[in-house]
Amino acid sequence: MKNYIWGKNAVLETLLKNPKRINKIYISKNIGLDNRLKKIKEEALNNSVIIQFTNLNKYLEIIKQDMGEEVNLQGVVASVSPVEYITLENFIEACPKDKFKKLVILDGVSDPHNFGAIIRTATAAGYDGILIGNHRSCPITPVVEKTSAGAVNHIPIIKANSLSGAVDFLKNNDWWIIALDMNNSDNYFNVNYKDMNFALILGAEGDGISKTLLNKADFKIKVPSKFESLNVASCAAVVIYETIRQTEYT
């Protein structure tokens, strides 16, 4: 099956950042072009991407069947090549050496909506990358792309065979490891995130972070809650923006 992305933001951000991924764009012939669709048309023409004005019902049915849920195409679908992952070694080599770096590690996060939301938050906050494992992790899917609003094209997605090995590699390269563990007693705002390279580990809801990774963490933090714990995407947003508040605004 072809890979499709849909929605104005997801398609436009892919066009702006990585137009070579797009094979063809399909725009509904039954709606007028608003500013976002006009921009998509303009960028597609600038990048020699083929546009077809057509009835999108066929693509709607294909995507609904594949996703197993209702979707809103917002009048545009694109056929794309898959997102390319990079290795951790290549990521470290490409990172600028004149600033401290920030990374999110996802351990067993399998829900594509959470994954996409975390990508969007990390990208907006200026994080340098997202690291996932080959196993027990959600890959980049059309739902992830749509939920990220195209942010997946703006941040390196790193894939490692072993998250434990990846954490060891980071620690050996002057990175500090911070694990979000709701059973811990230290609140996230009590950690000083300044003047260091750090990786924030987030675990799956329910299972949390594996004991192996927890044992490797230099700091263990929690997001306090008077109700049941927040989902992983909400926790990620809270902690990520506290790190940005400290490192960029104080």
C-alpha positions as CSV (number, residue, x, y, z in Angstrom):
1,M,0.0,0.0,0.0
2,K,1.1,3.5,-0.7
3,N,2.0,5.9,2.1
4,Y,-0.5,8.8,2.4
5,I,-0.5,11.9,4.6
6,W,-3.5,14.2,4.8
7,G,-4.5,17.5,6.3
8,K,-3.4,21.0,5.3
9,N,-0.7,21.4,8.0
10,A,0.9,17.9,7.5
11,V,1.0,18.3,3.7
12,L,2.2,21.9,3.7
13,E,5.0,21.3,6.3
14,T,6.2,18.4,4.3
15,L,6.3,20.5,1.1
16,L,8.2,23.3,2.9
17,K,10.7,21.2,4.7
18,N,11.1,18.0,2.7
19,P,9.4,18.2,-0.7
20,K,11.3,15.3,-2.2
21,R,9.2,13.0,0.0
22,I,6.0,13.9,-1.9
23,N,5.1,11.9,-5.0
24,K,1.8,13.5,-5.8
25,I,-0.8,15.7,-4.2
26,Y,-4.6,15.2,-4.5
27,I,-6.8,18.2,-3.8
28,S,-10.6,17.9,-3.6
29,K,-12.3,19.3,-6.6
30,N,-15.4,19.9,-4.6
31,I,-14.2,22.7,-2.3
32,G,-12.8,26.2,-2.8
33,L,-9.1,26.8,-2.1
34,D,-8.6,28.7,1.1
35,N,-5.2,30.3,1.9
36,R,-3.6,27.1,3.2
37,L,-4.7,25.1,0.1
38,K,-3.5,27.9,-2.2
39,K,-0.1,27.8,-0.4
40,I,0.0,24.1,-0.9
41,K,-0.7,24.6,-4.6
42,E,2.0,27.3,-4.9
43,E,4.7,25.3,-3.1
44,A,3.8,22.2,-5.1
45,L,4.3,24.1,-8.4
46,N,7.6,25.6,-7.1
47,N,8.9,22.1,-6.3
48,S,7.5,20.4,-9.5
49,V,5.2,18.2,-7.5
50,I,2.2,16.9,-9.5
51,I,-1.2,18.1,-8.3
52,Q,-4.5,16.4,-9.2
53,F,-7.9,17.9,-8.5
54,T,-10.2,15.0,-7.9
55,N,-12.9,13.4,-5.7
56,L,-11.1,12.2,-2.5
57,N,-13.7,9.6,-1.5
58,K,-11.4,6.8,-2.8
59,Y,-8.5,8.0,-0.7
60,L,-10.8,8.6,2.3
61,E,-11.9,4.9,2.2
62,I,-8.4,3.6,1.8
63,I,-7.1,5.7,4.7
64,K,-10.1,4.9,7.0
65,Q,-9.6,1.2,6.3
66,D,-5.9,1.4,7.1
67,M,-6.3,3.5,10.2
68,G,-9.4,1.8,11.5
69,E,-10.9,5.2,12.5
70,E,-12.6,8.2,11.1
71,V,-10.3,10.9,9.5
72,N,-10.8,14.4,8.3
73,L,-8.8,14.9,5.1
74,Q,-9.3,18.7,5.1
75,G,-9.5,18.6,1.3
76,V,-5.9,17.4,0.6
77,V,-4.0,14.1,0.5
78,A,-0.4,13.4,-0.5
79,S,1.3,10.2,-1.6
80,V,4.7,10.2,0.1
81,S,7.8,8.2,0.7
82,P,8.5,7.1,4.3
83,V,10.3,9.3,6.8
84,E,14.0,8.5,6.9
85,Y,15.4,7.7,10.3
86,I,19.0,8.5,11.3
87,T,21.4,6.7,13.6
88,L,22.4,8.1,17.0
89,E,26.0,8.2,15.9
90,N,25.2,10.4,12.9
91,F,23.0,12.6,15.1
92,I,25.8,13.2,17.6
93,E,28.2,13.9,14.8
94,A,25.9,16.4,13.2
95,C,25.0,18.3,16.4
96,P,26.5,21.7,16.7
97,K,29.3,21.7,19.3
98,D,28.8,25.2,20.5
99,K,25.5,24.7,22.4
100,F,24.0,22.2,24.8
101,K,21.6,19.8,23.2
102,K,18.2,18.4,24.3
103,L,16.8,15.0,23.2
104,V,13.6,13.1,23.9
105,I,13.8,9.3,24.3
106,L,10.6,7.3,24.0
107,D,10.6,3.9,25.7
108,G,7.7,1.7,24.6
109,V,5.4,4.6,23.6
110,S,3.1,2.8,21.1
111,D,0.2,5.2,20.6
112,P,0.6,7.2,17.4
113,H,-1.4,10.1,18.7
114,N,0.9,10.5,21.8
115,F,3.9,10.0,19.6
116,G,2.8,12.7,17.1
117,A,1.9,15.1,19.9
118,I,5.3,14.7,21.5
119,I,7.0,15.3,18.2
120,R,5.0,18.5,17.8
121,T,5.8,19.7,21.3
122,A,9.5,18.9,21.1
123,T,9.9,20.5,17.7
124,A,8.0,23.7,18.8
125,A,10.3,23.9,21.9
126,G,13.5,23.6,19.9
127,Y,14.6,20.2,21.0
128,D,17.3,18.6,18.8
129,G,15.8,15.1,18.2
130,I,13.6,12.2,19.1
131,L,15.0,8.8,19.8
132,I,13.0,5.6,19.6
133,G,13.9,1.9,19.7
134,N,13.4,-0.8,17.0
135,H,11.1,-2.7,19.4
136,R,8.1,-1.7,21.6
137,S,7.9,1.7,19.9
138,C,5.5,3.3,17.5
139,P,7.0,3.9,14.0
140,I,6.3,7.0,12.0
141,T,2.8,6.4,10.6
142,P,0.4,8.6,8.7
143,V,-1.4,9.2,12.1
144,V,1.8,10.3,13.7
145,E,2.5,12.7,10.8
146,K,-1.0,14.1,11.0
147,T,-1.0,14.5,14.8
148,S,2.4,16.1,14.6
149,A,1.0,18.7,12.1
150,G,4.0,18.1,9.9
151,A,6.5,18.7,12.7
152,V,8.0,15.2,11.9
153,N,9.7,16.9,8.9
154,H,11.5,19.5,11.2
155,I,13.2,17.3,13.7
156,P,15.6,14.3,13.4
157,I,14.0,11.0,14.3
158,I,16.6,8.6,15.6
159,K,16.2,4.9,15.7
160,A,18.4,2.6,17.8
161,N,18.5,-1.2,18.0
162,S,18.9,-1.0,21.7
163,L,17.7,1.9,23.9
164,S,20.0,0.7,26.7
165,G,23.0,0.8,24.4
166,A,21.9,4.2,23.1
167,V,21.7,5.6,26.6
168,D,25.2,4.2,27.4
169,F,26.5,5.8,24.2
170,L,25.0,9.2,25.2
171,K,26.4,9.0,28.7
172,N,29.8,8.2,27.3
173,N,29.5,11.4,25.1
174,D,28.8,13.8,28.0
175,W,25.0,13.5,28.1
176,W,22.9,13.4,31.3
177,I,19.9,11.1,31.4
178,I,16.6,12.3,33.0
179,A,13.8,9.8,33.4
180,L,10.2,10.7,34.0
181,D,9.0,8.2,36.6
182,M,5.7,8.9,38.3
183,N,6.7,6.7,41.3
184,N,9.6,9.0,42.1
185,S,9.4,11.7,44.8
186,D,11.3,14.5,43.0
187,N,9.2,17.0,41.1
188,Y,10.3,18.0,37.6
189,F,10.7,21.7,38.5
190,N,13.3,20.9,41.1
191,V,16.0,19.8,38.6
192,N,18.4,22.3,37.1
193,Y,18.5,21.6,33.4
194,K,21.0,24.3,32.5
195,D,24.5,23.9,31.2
196,M,24.3,20.3,30.1
197,N,23.4,18.0,27.3
198,F,20.4,16.0,28.4
199,A,18.0,13.3,27.2
200,L,14.5,13.1,28.7
201,I,13.2,9.5,28.8
202,L,9.4,9.0,28.6
203,G,7.8,5.6,29.1
204,A,4.5,4.1,27.9
205,E,1.4,4.7,29.9
206,G,0.8,1.9,32.3
207,D,4.2,0.2,31.9
208,G,6.4,3.2,32.3
209,I,10.1,3.2,31.7
210,S,11.9,-0.1,31.8
211,K,13.9,-0.8,34.9
212,T,17.1,-1.1,32.8
213,L,16.7,2.5,31.6
214,L,15.6,3.8,35.0
215,N,18.7,2.4,36.6
216,K,20.8,4.3,34.0
217,A,19.1,7.6,34.7
218,D,21.1,10.4,36.5
219,F,17.8,12.1,37.6
220,K,14.4,10.7,38.1
221,I,11.5,13.2,38.1
222,K,7.7,13.2,38.3
223,V,4.9,15.5,37.3
224,P,2.8,15.9,40.5
225,S,-0.9,15.3,40.1
226,K,-3.9,15.3,42.5
227,F,-5.8,13.1,40.0
228,E,-4.7,10.1,38.1
229,S,-1.5,10.7,36.2
230,L,-1.5,12.7,32.9
231,N,-1.0,10.9,29.7
232,V,2.6,10.7,28.3
233,A,2.1,13.5,25.8
234,S,0.8,15.9,28.4
235,C,3.6,15.1,30.8
236,A,6.1,15.6,28.0
237,A,4.7,19.0,27.3
238,V,4.9,20.1,30.9
239,V,8.4,18.9,31.4
240,I,9.7,20.0,28.0
241,Y,8.6,23.6,28.6
242,E,10.0,23.7,32.1
243,T,13.4,22.8,30.6
244,I,13.0,25.6,28.0
245,R,11.9,28.1,30.6
246,Q,15.1,27.3,32.6
247,T,17.5,27.1,29.7
248,E,16.2,29.9,27.5
249,Y,14.4,32.4,29.7
250,T,16.2,32.5,33.1
